[in-house]
Amino acid sequence: MKFYEKYPILKQKSFLSKVLIDTVYSTMALENQNVLKIKIIKIVDTILKERELKDSAFFK
């Protein structure tokens, strides 16, 4: 069984984005690295858009 077959919710862009943003933000906070959440949101959105352009089937 493929990873995305086992966890199909990860193919939902909004869910994946939220998980990535929350994980990065909380990890950085634990390491006392103060980064604005909006900055992380912009970075994650950019990366997901690039991925979507490279492999249009990724979120389908």
C-alpha distance matrix in Angstrom:
0.0 3.8 6.6 8.4 6.4 6.6 10.1 11.6 15.1 14.8 15.3 18.6 21.2 23.6 21.2 20.0 23.6 24.9 22.5 23.4 27.1 27.3 25.6 27.8 30.9 30.7 29.9 32.9 35.0 34.3 35.5 38.6 37.8 39.1 37.4 37.8 34.8 35.7 35.4 31.9 31.1 32.6 30.7 27.3 28.3 29.4 26.3 24.0 26.5 26.5 22.7 22.9 25.6 23.9 20.6 21.6 18.1 16.9 18.0 17.5
3.8 0.0 3.8 5.6 5.2 6.4 8.7 9.9 13.2 12.2 12.5 16.0 18.2 20.9 18.8 17.1 20.6 22.2 20.0 20.5 24.2 24.8 23.1 25.0 28.2 28.3 27.5 30.2 32.6 32.2 33.2 36.2 35.0 36.3 34.4 34.8 31.8 32.6 32.2 28.7 27.9 29.2 27.2 23.9 24.8 25.8 22.6 20.4 22.9 22.7 18.9 19.3 22.0 20.2 17.1 18.2 15.0 13.4 14.9 14.8
6.6 3.8 0.0 3.8 5.4 5.2 6.2 8.2 10.7 9.3 10.3 13.8 15.7 18.1 15.7 13.9 17.4 18.8 16.3 16.9 20.6 21.1 19.4 21.3 24.5 24.6 23.8 26.6 28.9 28.5 29.6 32.5 31.5 32.7 30.8 31.3 28.3 29.3 28.9 25.3 24.6 26.2 24.2 20.8 22.0 23.3 20.1 18.0 20.8 20.9 17.2 17.9 21.0 19.4 16.6 17.8 14.9 12.5 13.6 14.4
8.4 5.6 3.8 0.0 3.8 5.3 4.9 5.0 8.0 6.8 7.0 10.5 12.8 15.3 13.4 11.9 15.5 17.1 15.3 16.1 19.6 20.4 19.3 21.3 24.2 24.6 24.4 27.0 29.1 29.2 30.4 33.1 31.8 32.6 30.4 30.4 27.2 27.8 27.7 24.3 23.1 24.6 23.0 19.5 20.1 21.5 18.7 16.1 18.6 19.1 15.5 15.5 18.7 17.7 14.6 15.1 12.1 9.8 10.2 10.8
6.4 5.2 5.4 3.8 0.0 3.8 5.6 5.5 9.2 9.5 9.5 12.5 15.4 17.7 15.7 14.9 18.6 19.9 18.1 19.4 22.8 23.4 22.4 24.6 27.4 27.6 27.4 30.2 32.2 32.1 33.6 36.3 35.1 35.9 33.8 33.7 30.4 31.1 31.2 27.8 26.4 28.0 26.7 23.0 23.5 25.1 22.4 19.6 21.9 22.5 18.9 18.4 21.6 20.6 17.2 17.3 13.9 12.4 12.5 12.0
6.6 6.4 5.2 5.3 3.8 0.0 3.8 6.1 9.0 9.5 10.9 13.5 16.4 18.1 15.4 14.8 18.5 19.2 17.0 18.6 22.0 22.0 20.8 23.4 26.1 25.8 25.6 28.7 30.4 30.0 31.7 34.5 33.7 34.6 32.9 33.0 29.7 30.8 31.0 27.4 26.3 28.4 26.9 23.3 24.2 26.0 23.3 20.7 23.5 24.2 20.7 20.6 24.0 23.0 19.9 20.2 17.0 15.0 14.9 14.9
10.1 8.7 6.2 4.9 5.6 3.8 0.0 3.8 5.5 6.0 8.1 10.2 13.1 14.5 11.6 11.1 14.9 15.4 13.4 15.2 18.5 18.5 17.6 20.3 22.8 22.6 22.8 25.8 27.4 27.3 29.1 31.6 30.8 31.4 29.6 29.4 26.1 27.1 27.5 24.0 22.8 24.9 23.8 20.0 20.9 23.0 20.5 17.8 20.7 21.9 18.5 18.4 22.0 21.5 18.6 18.7 16.0 13.4 12.7 13.4
11.6 9.9 8.2 5.0 5.5 6.1 3.8 0.0 3.8 5.3 5.6 7.6 11.0 12.7 10.6 10.6 14.2 15.2 14.0 15.8 18.8 19.3 19.0 21.5 23.8 24.1 24.6 27.3 28.9 29.2 31.0 33.3 32.1 32.4 30.2 29.7 26.2 26.7 27.3 24.0 22.3 24.1 23.3 19.5 19.7 21.9 19.7 16.6 18.9 20.4 17.2 16.3 19.9 19.8 16.7 16.2 13.3 11.2 9.8 10.0
15.1 13.2 10.7 8.0 9.2 9.0 5.5 3.8 0.0 3.8 5.3 5.5 8.8 9.6 7.1 7.9 11.4 11.8 11.0 13.3 15.9 16.2 16.5 19.0 20.9 21.3 22.3 24.8 26.2 26.8 28.8 30.8 29.6 29.6 27.4 26.6 23.0 23.6 24.6 21.3 19.4 21.6 21.2 17.4 17.5 20.2 18.4 15.3 17.8 19.8 17.0 16.1 19.9 20.4 17.7 16.9 14.7 12.2 10.0 11.0
14.8 12.2 9.3 6.8 9.5 9.5 6.0 5.3 3.8 0.0 3.8 5.3 7.3 8.9 6.6 5.4 9.2 10.4 9.1 10.6 13.6 14.4 14.2 16.3 18.7 19.4 19.9 22.3 24.0 24.7 26.3 28.4 27.0 27.3 24.9 24.5 21.1 21.7 22.1 18.7 17.1 19.1 18.2 14.4 15.0 17.3 15.1 12.2 15.1 16.7 13.8 13.6 17.4 17.5 15.2 15.0 13.2 10.0 8.6 10.7
15.3 12.5 10.3 7.0 9.5 10.9 8.1 5.6 5.3 3.8 0.0 3.8 6.0 8.8 8.0 7.1 10.1 12.2 11.9 12.8 15.5 17.0 17.1 18.7 21.0 22.2 22.7 24.8 26.7 27.7 29.0 31.0 29.3 29.3 26.7 26.0 22.6 22.6 22.9 19.9 17.9 19.2 18.5 14.8 14.5 16.5 14.6 11.2 13.4 15.0 12.1 11.0 14.7 15.1 12.4 11.7 9.7 7.0 5.0 6.9
18.6 16.0 13.8 10.5 12.5 13.5 10.2 7.6 5.5 5.3 3.8 0.0 3.8 5.6 5.5 6.2 8.5 10.2 10.9 12.3 14.3 15.7 16.6 18.3 20.0 21.4 22.5 24.4 25.9 27.2 28.8 30.4 28.7 28.3 25.5 24.3 20.8 20.5 21.4 18.7 16.1 17.7 17.7 14.1 13.3 15.9 14.8 11.2 13.0 15.6 13.3 11.8 15.5 16.7 14.4 13.1 11.8 9.4 6.2 8.2
21.2 18.2 15.7 12.8 15.4 16.4 13.1 11.0 8.8 7.3 6.0 3.8 0.0 3.8 5.5 5.2 6.0 8.6 10.0 10.5 12.0 14.2 15.3 16.3 18.0 19.9 21.0 22.3 24.0 25.7 27.0 28.4 26.3 25.7 22.7 21.4 18.0 17.4 18.1 15.5 12.9 14.1 14.2 10.7 9.5 12.2 11.5 7.9 9.7 12.6 10.9 9.5 13.2 14.8 13.3 12.1 12.0 9.3 6.5 9.5
23.6 20.9 18.1 15.3 17.7 18.1 14.5 12.7 9.6 8.9 8.8 5.6 3.8 0.0 3.8 5.5 5.1 6.2 8.7 10.0 10.6 12.2 14.2 15.5 16.4 18.2 19.9 21.2 22.4 24.3 26.0 27.0 25.1 24.1 21.2 19.5 15.9 15.4 16.9 14.5 11.5 13.5 14.3 11.0 9.9 13.3 13.2 10.1 11.9 15.1 14.0 12.9 16.3 18.2 17.0 15.7 15.7 13.1 10.1 12.8
21.2 18.8 15.7 13.4 15.7 15.4 11.6 10.6 7.1 6.6 8.0 5.5 5.5 3.8 0.0 3.8 5.4 5.2 6.2 8.6 10.0 10.7 12.2 14.3 15.4 16.5 18.1 20.0 21.1 22.5 24.5 25.8 24.4 23.8 21.3 20.1 16.4 16.8 18.1 15.2 12.9 15.4 15.7 12.1 12.1 15.4 14.6 11.8 14.3 17.0 15.4 14.8 18.4 19.7 18.2 17.4 16.6 13.7 11.1 13.6
20.0 17.1 13.9 11.9 14.9 14.8 11.1 10.6 7.9 5.4 7.1 6.2 5.2 5.5 3.8 0.0 3.8 5.5 5.2 6.1 8.5 10.0 10.5 12.2 14.1 15.5 16.4 18.2 19.9 21.2 22.7 24.3 22.6 22.5 19.9 19.2 15.8 16.2 16.8 13.5 11.7 14.0 13.4 9.6 10.3 13.2 11.6 9.1 12.2 14.4 12.4 12.6 16.3 17.1 15.7 15.6 15.1 11.7 10.0 13.1
23.6 20.6 17.4 15.5 18.6 18.5 14.9 14.2 11.4 9.2 10.1 8.5 6.0 5.1 5.4 3.8 0.0 3.8 5.5 5.2 6.1 8.5 9.9 10.6 12.0 14.1 15.4 16.5 18.1 20.0 21.3 22.5 20.4 19.8 17.0 15.9 12.5 12.6 13.2 10.2 8.0 10.4 10.3 6.7 7.2 10.5 9.8 7.8 10.7 13.2 12.3 12.5 15.9 17.2 16.6 16.4 16.7 13.5 11.7 15.2
24.9 22.2 18.8 17.1 19.9 19.2 15.4 15.2 11.8 10.4 12.2 10.2 8.6 6.2 5.2 5.5 3.8 0.0 3.8 5.5 5.2 6.0 8.4 10.0 10.5 12.0 14.0 15.4 16.3 18.1 20.0 21.0 19.5 18.7 16.3 15.0 11.3 12.2 13.6 10.6 8.7 11.9 12.3 9.2 10.1 13.6 13.2 11.6 14.4 16.9 16.1 16.3 19.6 21.0 20.3 20.0 20.0 16.7 14.7 17.8
22.5 20.0 16.3 15.3 18.1 17.0 13.4 14.0 11.0 9.1 11.9 10.9 10.0 8.7 6.2 5.2 5.5 3.8 0.0 3.8 5.6 5.3 6.0 8.5 10.0 10.6 12.0 14.2 15.3 16.4 18.4 20.0 18.8 18.7 16.7 16.3 12.9 14.4 15.2 11.7 10.9 14.1 13.5 10.2 12.1 15.1 13.8 12.4 15.8 17.7 16.3 17.1 20.6 21.3 20.4 20.6 20.2 16.6 15.1 18.3
23.4 20.5 16.9 16.1 19.4 18.6 15.2 15.8 13.3 10.6 12.8 12.3 10.5 10.0 8.6 6.1 5.2 5.5 3.8 0.0 3.8 5.6 5.2 6.0 8.4 10.0 10.5 12.1 14.1 15.4 16.6 18.3 16.6 16.7 14.4 14.4 11.4 12.9 12.7 9.0 8.9 11.6 10.3 7.2 10.0 12.4 10.8 10.3 13.8 15.2 14.1 15.6 18.7 19.2 18.9 19.6 19.7 16.0 15.2 18.7
27.1 24.2 20.6 19.6 22.8 22.0 18.5 18.8 15.9 13.6 15.5 14.3 12.0 10.6 10.0 8.5 6.1 5.2 5.6 3.8 0.0 3.8 5.5 5.4 6.0 8.5 10.0 10.7 12.1 14.2 15.6 16.5 14.6 14.0 11.5 11.0 7.7 9.3 9.7 6.2 6.1 9.5 9.0 6.8 9.4 12.1 11.6 11.5 14.5 16.3 16.0 17.3 20.1 21.1 21.2 21.6 22.2 18.7 17.5 21.1
27.3 24.8 21.1 20.4 23.4 22.0 18.5 19.3 16.2 14.4 17.0 15.7 14.2 12.2 10.7 10.0 8.5 6.0 5.3 5.6 3.8 0.0 3.8 5.6 5.2 6.0 8.4 10.0 10.5 12.2 14.3 15.3 14.2 13.8 12.2 11.8 8.7 11.3 12.2 9.1 9.3 12.9 12.7 10.6 13.1 15.9 15.3 15.0 18.1 19.9 19.3 20.5 23.6 24.4 24.2 24.6 24.7 21.1 19.8 23.1
25.6 23.1 19.4 19.3 22.4 20.8 17.6 19.0 16.5 14.2 17.1 16.6 15.3 14.2 12.2 10.5 9.9 8.4 6.0 5.2 5.5 3.8 0.0 3.8 5.5 5.4 6.0 8.5 9.9 10.6 12.4 14.3 13.4 14.0 12.8 13.5 11.0 13.8 13.8 10.2 11.4 14.5 13.2 11.2 14.3 16.6 15.1 15.3 18.7 19.9 18.9 20.7 23.7 24.0 23.7 24.7 24.6 20.8 20.1 23.5
27.8 25.0 21.3 21.3 24.6 23.4 20.3 21.5 19.0 16.3 18.7 18.3 16.3 15.5 14.3 12.2 10.6 10.0 8.5 6.0 5.4 5.6 3.8 0.0 3.8 5.6 5.2 6.1 8.5 10.0 10.7 12.4 10.7 11.4 9.8 11.1 9.2 11.8 11.0 7.5 9.8 12.4 10.6 9.5 13.0 14.7 13.4 14.5 17.7 18.5 18.1 20.2 22.8 23.1 23.4 24.6 25.1 21.4 21.0 24.6
30.9 28.2 24.5 24.2 27.4 26.1 22.8 23.8 20.9 18.7 21.0 20.0 18.0 16.4 15.4 14.1 12.0 10.5 10.0 8.4 6.0 5.2 5.5 3.8 0.0 3.8 5.5 5.3 6.1 8.7 10.0 10.6 9.1 8.8 7.5 8.3 6.5 9.9 9.8 7.1 9.4 12.4 11.6 11.1 14.1 16.1 15.7 16.6 19.5 20.8 20.8 22.6 25.1 25.8 26.3 27.1 27.7 24.1 23.3 26.8
30.7 28.3 24.6 24.6 27.6 25.8 22.6 24.1 21.3 19.4 22.2 21.4 19.9 18.2 16.5 15.5 14.1 12.0 10.6 10.0 8.5 6.0 5.4 5.6 3.8 0.0 3.8 5.4 5.0 6.2 8.7 9.8 9.7 10.0 10.1 11.2 9.7 13.4 13.5 10.9 12.9 16.1 15.3 14.3 17.4 19.6 18.8 19.5 22.6 23.8 23.4 25.2 28.0 28.5 28.6 29.5 29.7 26.0 25.1 28.5
29.9 27.5 23.8 24.4 27.4 25.6 22.8 24.6 22.3 19.9 22.7 22.5 21.0 19.9 18.1 16.4 15.4 14.0 12.0 10.5 10.0 8.4 6.0 5.2 5.5 3.8 0.0 3.8 5.4 5.2 6.5 8.9 8.7 10.4 10.7 12.9 11.9 15.3 14.6 11.8 14.4 17.0 15.4 14.7 18.2 19.7 18.4 19.5 22.8 23.4 22.9 25.2 27.8 27.8 28.0 29.4 29.6 25.8 25.5 29.0
32.9 30.2 26.6 27.0 30.2 28.7 25.8 27.3 24.8 22.3 24.8 24.4 22.3 21.2 20.0 18.2 16.5 15.4 14.2 12.1 10.7 10.0 8.5 6.1 5.3 5.4 3.8 0.0 3.8 5.4 5.1 6.3 5.1 7.0 7.4 10.3 10.3 13.6 12.4 10.4 13.6 15.7 14.2 14.4 17.9 19.0 18.2 19.9 22.8 23.3 23.3 25.8 28.0 28.1 28.9 30.3 30.9 27.3 27.0 30.7
35.0 32.6 28.9 29.1 32.2 30.4 27.4 28.9 26.2 24.0 26.7 25.9 24.0 22.4 21.1 19.9 18.1 16.3 15.3 14.1 12.1 10.5 9.9 8.5 6.1 5.0 5.4 3.8 0.0 3.8 5.3 5.0 5.5 6.2 7.9 10.2 10.4 14.1 13.7 12.1 15.0 17.5 16.7 16.8 20.0 21.5 21.1 22.5 25.3 26.2 26.3 28.4 30.8 31.2 31.8 33.0 33.5 29.8 29.2 32.8
34.3 32.2 28.5 29.2 32.1 30.0 27.3 29.2 26.8 24.7 27.7 27.2 25.7 24.3 22.5 21.2 20.0 18.1 16.4 15.4 14.2 12.2 10.6 10.0 8.7 6.2 5.2 5.4 3.8 0.0 3.8 5.4 7.5 9.4 11.4 13.9 14.0 17.6 17.1 15.2 18.0 20.6 19.4 19.2 22.6 24.1 23.1 24.4 27.6 28.2 27.9 30.2 32.7 32.8 33.2 34.5 34.7 31.0 30.6 34.0
35.5 33.2 29.6 30.4 33.6 31.7 29.1 31.0 28.8 26.3 29.0 28.8 27.0 26.0 24.5 22.7 21.3 20.0 18.4 16.6 15.6 14.3 12.4 10.7 10.0 8.7 6.5 5.1 5.3 3.8 0.0 3.8 5.5 8.6 10.8 14.1 14.8 18.2 16.9 15.3 18.6 20.6 19.0 19.3 22.9 23.8 22.8 24.6 27.6 27.8 27.7 30.4 32.6 32.4 33.2 34.8 35.3 31.6 31.5 35.1
38.6 36.2 32.5 33.1 36.3 34.5 31.6 33.3 30.8 28.4 31.0 30.4 28.4 27.0 25.8 24.3 22.5 21.0 20.0 18.3 16.5 15.3 14.3 12.4 10.6 9.8 8.9 6.3 5.0 5.4 3.8 0.0 3.8 6.1 9.3 12.4 13.9 17.2 16.1 15.3 18.6 20.5 19.3 20.2 23.4 24.4 24.0 25.9 28.6 29.0 29.4 31.9 33.9 34.1 35.1 36.5 37.2 33.6 33.3 36.9
37.8 35.0 31.5 31.8 35.1 33.7 30.8 32.1 29.6 27.0 29.3 28.7 26.3 25.1 24.4 22.6 20.4 19.5 18.8 16.6 14.6 14.2 13.4 10.7 9.1 9.7 8.7 5.1 5.5 7.5 5.5 3.8 0.0 3.8 6.2 9.7 11.5 14.4 12.9 12.3 15.8 17.3 16.0 17.3 20.5 21.2 20.9 23.1 25.6 25.9 26.5 29.0 30.9 31.1 32.4 33.8 34.8 31.3 31.1 34.8
39.1 36.3 32.7 32.6 35.9 34.6 31.4 32.4 29.6 27.3 29.3 28.3 25.7 24.1 23.8 22.5 19.8 18.7 18.7 16.7 14.0 13.8 14.0 11.4 8.8 10.0 10.4 7.0 6.2 9.4 8.6 6.1 3.8 0.0 3.8 6.7 9.1 11.9 10.9 11.1 14.2 15.7 15.3 16.8 19.5 20.5 20.8 22.9 25.0 25.8 26.7 28.9 30.7 31.4 32.7 33.8 35.0 31.5 30.9 34.6
37.4 34.4 30.8 30.4 33.8 32.9 29.6 30.2 27.4 24.9 26.7 25.5 22.7 21.2 21.3 19.9 17.0 16.3 16.7 14.4 11.5 12.2 12.8 9.8 7.5 10.1 10.7 7.4 7.9 11.4 10.8 9.3 6.2 3.8 0.0 3.8 6.3 8.5 7.1 7.6 10.8 12.0 11.7 13.5 15.9 16.8 17.5 19.5 21.5 22.3 23.5 25.5 27.2 28.1 29.5 30.4 31.8 28.5 27.9 31.6
37.8 34.8 31.3 30.4 33.7 33.0 29.4 29.7 26.6 24.5 26.0 24.3 21.4 19.5 20.1 19.2 15.9 15.0 16.3 14.4 11.0 11.8 13.5 11.1 8.3 11.2 12.9 10.3 10.2 13.9 14.1 12.4 9.7 6.7 3.8 0.0 3.8 5.4 5.4 6.8 8.9 10.3 11.2 12.9 14.6 15.9 17.3 18.9 20.5 21.9 23.2 24.7 26.5 27.9 29.1 29.6 31.1 28.0 27.0 30.6
34.8 31.8 28.3 27.2 30.4 29.7 26.1 26.2 23.0 21.1 22.6 20.8 18.0 15.9 16.4 15.8 12.5 11.3 12.9 11.4 7.7 8.7 11.0 9.2 6.5 9.7 11.9 10.3 10.4 14.0 14.8 13.9 11.5 9.1 6.3 3.8 0.0 3.8 5.4 5.1 6.2 8.7 10.0 10.6 12.2 14.3 15.4 16.4 18.2 20.1 21.1 22.3 24.4 25.9 26.8 27.0 28.3 25.1 23.8 27.3
35.7 32.6 29.3 27.8 31.1 30.8 27.1 26.7 23.6 21.7 22.6 20.5 17.4 15.4 16.8 16.2 12.6 12.2 14.4 12.9 9.3 11.3 13.8 11.8 9.9 13.4 15.3 13.6 14.1 17.6 18.2 17.2 14.4 11.9 8.5 5.4 3.8 0.0 3.8 5.4 4.9 6.3 8.7 9.9 10.4 12.3 14.3 15.3 16.4 18.4 20.0 20.8 22.5 24.5 25.6 25.6 27.3 24.4 23.0 26.5
35.4 32.2 28.9 27.7 31.2 31.0 27.5 27.3 24.6 22.1 22.9 21.4 18.1 16.9 18.1 16.8 13.2 13.6 15.2 12.7 9.7 12.2 13.8 11.0 9.8 13.5 14.6 12.4 13.7 17.1 16.9 16.1 12.9 10.9 7.1 5.4 5.4 3.8 0.0 3.8 5.4 5.2 6.3 8.7 9.9 10.7 12.5 14.4 15.5 16.8 18.6 20.0 21.4 22.9 24.5 25.0 26.8 23.9 23.1 26.7
31.9 28.7 25.3 24.3 27.8 27.4 24.0 24.0 21.3 18.7 19.9 18.7 15.5 14.5 15.2 13.5 10.2 10.6 11.7 9.0 6.2 9.1 10.2 7.5 7.1 10.9 11.8 10.4 12.1 15.2 15.3 15.3 12.3 11.1 7.6 6.8 5.1 5.4 3.8 0.0 3.8 5.4 5.1 6.1 8.5 9.8 10.6 12.2 14.1 15.4 16.5 18.1 20.0 21.2 22.4 23.0 24.5 21.3 20.6 24.3
31.1 27.9 24.6 23.1 26.4 26.3 22.8 22.3 19.4 17.1 17.9 16.1 12.9 11.5 12.9 11.7 8.0 8.7 10.9 8.9 6.1 9.3 11.4 9.8 9.4 12.9 14.4 13.6 15.0 18.0 18.6 18.6 15.8 14.2 10.8 8.9 6.2 4.9 5.4 3.8 0.0 3.8 5.5 5.2 6.0 8.5 10.0 10.5 12.1 14.2 15.3 16.2 18.3 20.0 20.9 21.0 22.5 19.5 18.3 21.8
32.6 29.2 26.2 24.6 28.0 28.4 24.9 24.1 21.6 19.1 19.2 17.7 14.1 13.5 15.4 14.0 10.4 11.9 14.1 11.6 9.5 12.9 14.5 12.4 12.4 16.1 17.0 15.7 17.5 20.6 20.6 20.5 17.3 15.7 12.0 10.3 8.7 6.3 5.2 5.4 3.8 0.0 3.8 5.6 5.1 6.1 8.7 10.0 10.5 12.3 14.3 15.2 16.5 18.5 20.0 20.1 22.2 19.6 18.7 22.2
30.7 27.2 24.2 23.0 26.7 26.9 23.8 23.3 21.2 18.2 18.5 17.7 14.2 14.3 15.7 13.4 10.3 12.3 13.5 10.3 9.0 12.7 13.2 10.6 11.6 15.3 15.4 14.2 16.7 19.4 19.0 19.3 16.0 15.3 11.7 11.2 10.0 8.7 6.3 5.1 5.5 3.8 0.0 3.8 5.5 5.2 6.2 8.7 10.0 10.7 12.4 14.2 15.5 16.7 18.4 19.2 21.2 18.3 18.1 21.8
27.3 23.9 20.8 19.5 23.0 23.3 20.0 19.5 17.4 14.4 14.8 14.1 10.7 11.0 12.1 9.6 6.7 9.2 10.2 7.2 6.8 10.6 11.2 9.5 11.1 14.3 14.7 14.4 16.8 19.2 19.3 20.2 17.3 16.8 13.5 12.9 10.6 9.9 8.7 6.1 5.2 5.6 3.8 0.0 3.8 5.4 5.1 6.1 8.5 9.9 10.5 12.1 14.2 15.4 16.3 17.0 18.5 15.4 14.9 18.6
28.3 24.8 22.0 20.1 23.5 24.2 20.9 19.7 17.5 15.0 14.5 13.3 9.5 9.9 12.1 10.3 7.2 10.1 12.1 10.0 9.4 13.1 14.3 13.0 14.1 17.4 18.2 17.9 20.0 22.6 22.9 23.4 20.5 19.5 15.9 14.6 12.2 10.4 9.9 8.5 6.0 5.1 5.5 3.8 0.0 3.8 5.5 5.2 6.1 8.6 9.9 10.4 12.3 14.3 15.3 15.2 17.1 14.5 13.6 17.1
29.4 25.8 23.3 21.5 25.1 26.0 23.0 21.9 20.2 17.3 16.5 15.9 12.2 13.3 15.4 13.2 10.5 13.6 15.1 12.4 12.1 15.9 16.6 14.7 16.1 19.6 19.7 19.0 21.5 24.1 23.8 24.4 21.2 20.5 16.8 15.9 14.3 12.3 10.7 9.8 8.5 6.1 5.2 5.4 3.8 0.0 3.8 5.5 5.2 6.2 8.6 9.8 10.7 12.4 14.3 14.8 17.2 15.0 14.8 18.3
26.3 22.6 20.1 18.7 22.4 23.3 20.5 19.7 18.4 15.1 14.6 14.8 11.5 13.2 14.6 11.6 9.8 13.2 13.8 10.8 11.6 15.3 15.1 13.4 15.7 18.8 18.4 18.2 21.1 23.1 22.8 24.0 20.9 20.8 17.5 17.3 15.4 14.3 12.5 10.6 10.0 8.7 6.2 5.1 5.5 3.8 0.0 3.8 5.5 5.1 6.2 8.6 10.0 10.7 12.2 13.5 15.5 12.8 13.3 17.0
24.0 20.4 18.0 16.1 19.6 20.7 17.8 16.6 15.3 12.2 11.2 11.2 7.9 10.1 11.8 9.1 7.8 11.6 12.4 10.3 11.5 15.0 15.3 14.5 16.6 19.5 19.5 19.9 22.5 24.4 24.6 25.9 23.1 22.9 19.5 18.9 16.4 15.3 14.4 12.2 10.5 10.0 8.7 6.1 5.2 5.5 3.8 0.0 3.8 5.4 5.0 6.0 8.6 9.9 10.4 10.9 12.5 9.8 9.7 13.4
26.5 22.9 20.8 18.6 21.9 23.5 20.7 18.9 17.8 15.1 13.4 13.0 9.7 11.9 14.3 12.2 10.7 14.4 15.8 13.8 14.5 18.1 18.7 17.7 19.5 22.6 22.8 22.8 25.3 27.6 27.6 28.6 25.6 25.0 21.5 20.5 18.2 16.4 15.5 14.1 12.1 10.5 10.0 8.5 6.1 5.2 5.5 3.8 0.0 3.8 5.4 5.0 6.2 8.7 9.9 9.8 12.4 10.7 10.5 13.7
26.5 22.7 20.9 19.1 22.5 24.2 21.9 20.4 19.8 16.7 15.0 15.6 12.6 15.1 17.0 14.4 13.2 16.9 17.7 15.2 16.3 19.9 19.9 18.5 20.8 23.8 23.4 23.3 26.2 28.2 27.8 29.0 25.9 25.8 22.3 21.9 20.1 18.4 16.8 15.4 14.2 12.3 10.7 9.9 8.6 6.2 5.1 5.4 3.8 0.0 3.8 5.4 5.2 6.3 8.7 9.8 12.6 11.0 12.2 15.2
22.7 18.9 17.2 15.5 18.9 20.7 18.5 17.2 17.0 13.8 12.1 13.3 10.9 14.0 15.4 12.4 12.3 16.1 16.3 14.1 16.0 19.3 18.9 18.1 20.8 23.4 22.9 23.3 26.3 27.9 27.7 29.4 26.5 26.7 23.5 23.2 21.1 20.0 18.6 16.5 15.3 14.3 12.4 10.5 9.9 8.6 6.2 5.0 5.4 3.8 0.0 3.8 5.4 5.1 6.1 7.8 9.8 7.7 9.4 12.6
22.9 19.3 17.9 15.5 18.4 20.6 18.4 16.3 16.1 13.6 11.0 11.8 9.5 12.9 14.8 12.6 12.5 16.3 17.1 15.6 17.3 20.5 20.7 20.2 22.6 25.2 25.2 25.8 28.4 30.2 30.4 31.9 29.0 28.9 25.5 24.7 22.3 20.8 20.0 18.1 16.2 15.2 14.2 12.1 10.4 9.8 8.6 6.0 5.0 5.4 3.8 0.0 3.8 5.5 5.3 5.0 7.6 6.3 7.2 9.9
25.6 22.0 21.0 18.7 21.6 24.0 22.0 19.9 19.9 17.4 14.7 15.5 13.2 16.3 18.4 16.3 15.9 19.6 20.6 18.7 20.1 23.6 23.7 22.8 25.1 28.0 27.8 28.0 30.8 32.7 32.6 33.9 30.9 30.7 27.2 26.5 24.4 22.5 21.4 20.0 18.3 16.5 15.5 14.2 12.3 10.7 10.0 8.6 6.2 5.2 5.4 3.8 0.0 3.8 5.6 5.6 9.2 9.2 10.5 12.5
23.9 20.2 19.4 17.7 20.6 23.0 21.5 19.8 20.4 17.5 15.1 16.7 14.8 18.2 19.7 17.1 17.2 21.0 21.3 19.2 21.1 24.4 24.0 23.1 25.8 28.5 27.8 28.1 31.2 32.8 32.4 34.1 31.1 31.4 28.1 27.9 25.9 24.5 22.9 21.2 20.0 18.5 16.7 15.4 14.3 12.4 10.7 9.9 8.7 6.3 5.1 5.5 3.8 0.0 3.8 6.2 9.0 8.8 11.4 13.3
20.6 17.1 16.6 14.6 17.2 19.9 18.6 16.7 17.7 15.2 12.4 14.4 13.3 17.0 18.2 15.7 16.6 20.3 20.4 18.9 21.2 24.2 23.7 23.4 26.3 28.6 28.0 28.9 31.8 33.2 33.2 35.1 32.4 32.7 29.5 29.1 26.8 25.6 24.5 22.4 20.9 20.0 18.4 16.3 15.3 14.3 12.2 10.4 9.9 8.7 6.1 5.3 5.6 3.8 0.0 3.8 5.4 5.6 8.6 10.0
21.6 18.2 17.8 15.1 17.3 20.2 18.7 16.2 16.9 15.0 11.7 13.1 12.1 15.7 17.4 15.6 16.4 20.0 20.6 19.6 21.6 24.6 24.7 24.6 27.1 29.5 29.4 30.3 33.0 34.5 34.8 36.5 33.8 33.8 30.4 29.6 27.0 25.6 25.0 23.0 21.0 20.1 19.2 17.0 15.2 14.8 13.5 10.9 9.8 9.8 7.8 5.0 5.6 6.2 3.8 0.0 3.8 5.5 7.0 7.7
18.1 15.0 14.9 12.1 13.9 17.0 16.0 13.3 14.7 13.2 9.7 11.8 12.0 15.7 16.6 15.1 16.7 20.0 20.2 19.7 22.2 24.7 24.6 25.1 27.7 29.7 29.6 30.9 33.5 34.7 35.3 37.2 34.8 35.0 31.8 31.1 28.3 27.3 26.8 24.5 22.5 22.2 21.2 18.5 17.1 17.2 15.5 12.5 12.4 12.6 9.8 7.6 9.2 9.0 5.4 3.8 0.0 3.8 5.7 5.2
16.9 13.4 12.5 9.8 12.4 15.0 13.4 11.2 12.2 10.0 7.0 9.4 9.3 13.1 13.7 11.7 13.5 16.7 16.6 16.0 18.7 21.1 20.8 21.4 24.1 26.0 25.8 27.3 29.8 31.0 31.6 33.6 31.3 31.5 28.5 28.0 25.1 24.4 23.9 21.3 19.5 19.6 18.3 15.4 14.5 15.0 12.8 9.8 10.7 11.0 7.7 6.3 9.2 8.8 5.6 5.5 3.8 0.0 3.8 5.7
18.0 14.9 13.6 10.2 12.5 14.9 12.7 9.8 10.0 8.6 5.0 6.2 6.5 10.1 11.1 10.0 11.7 14.7 15.1 15.2 17.5 19.8 20.1 21.0 23.3 25.1 25.5 27.0 29.2 30.6 31.5 33.3 31.1 30.9 27.9 27.0 23.8 23.0 23.1 20.6 18.3 18.7 18.1 14.9 13.6 14.8 13.3 9.7 10.5 12.2 9.4 7.2 10.5 11.4 8.6 7.0 5.7 3.8 0.0 3.8
17.5 14.8 14.4 10.8 12.0 14.9 13.4 10.0 11.0 10.7 6.9 8.2 9.5 12.8 13.6 13.1 15.2 17.8 18.3 18.7 21.1 23.1 23.5 24.6 26.8 28.5 29.0 30.7 32.8 34.0 35.1 36.9 34.8 34.6 31.6 30.6 27.3 26.5 26.7 24.3 21.8 22.2 21.8 18.6 17.1 18.3 17.0 13.4 13.7 15.2 12.6 9.9 12.5 13.3 10.0 7.7 5.2 5.7 3.8 0.0
